[in-house]
Amino acid sequence: MDYIIIDLEWNQCPTGRDQGEKDLVFEIIEIGAVKLDENRKLKGKFHGLIKPQVYREIHQKTWEIIHIDKQDLEQGESFETVVKDFFAWCGEDYRFGTWGPMDLIELQKNMEYFKVEGAFQKPFFYYDIQKLFALETEGRKNPHTLEYAVDYYGLEHEEAFHRALADAQYTARVFQRMNEGMIKRYFSIDYYHNPKSEADEVYVDYGNYSKFISKEYGSKEEALKDRKIRRLQCFRCGSTVRKRVNWFSNSVKKNYYCLGYCPEHGYLKGRIRVNKTKEGRYFVVKIVSQLSKEGAKEIRKKYKELEL
Ligand SMILES: [Zn+2]
């Protein structure tokens, strides 16, 4: 399996975001990618410049960051042509890697807007190299800039940052430095195209936590009532554990939490987030993670505070 490390540049409505197309806040103008083989050795490069079809003028901010002007982009091809070339170049067996989750979301949004078909795997696994970098260096999900990571590994600044191919190359070099075991273990799941039915639901066991992405529901209430959603399952032995604190939400009702105890594997924390789709339907992302005794105390405290 190859790794395709991708970076995109995009433009936005020059007179302000709210003046632009609702379904195309960012229009992709450049795709840069690096292909690495299974040993993370360089195998090839891709670069495509896109002639914008929606926002013909460059937003001031875009220009300040990437220094592309209208004349440069006149040389580009249509989004459809570049994306088709890109997917042909990717080959058959690969997994994407990017600095943060944004690029793949914008790629899918742009493909939807311009009605370009793409063969994304189901489930769509990828490597969020920004997240991997934080895990490798600090064990936390603290987002750093790509430049920070390049300096962290003492890599040379060969080209200016913020052009698609240069950033893809820097990201690939950072990726090459990372611990292989960690990369293999902590892949991310993209759910821009969320599971529709039960057959598409995704469950991944990461060793110290698990992630579940549900099918769609008609309402948030319906989702939260489903026993499959409410169930707290120990990812180590698979048994459904008894809850010590039942599901409760924080004040803004964005996340729901619960606390359970597996007699064999100790405390477990459940976290649910209900996401709304563009079509107004709902799906759930549930994370179950291991918890220390102190961690369990924290959950109890949170619950009591909210109860008052
Ligand atoms: Zn267990």
Boltz pocket constraint, residues with backbone or C-beta under 6 A from the ligand:
constraints:
  - pocket:
      binder: B
      contacts: [[A, 234], [A, 235], [A, 236], [A, 237], [A, 238], [A, 239], [A, 262], [A, 263], [A, 264], [A, 265], [A, 266]]
      max_distance: 6.0
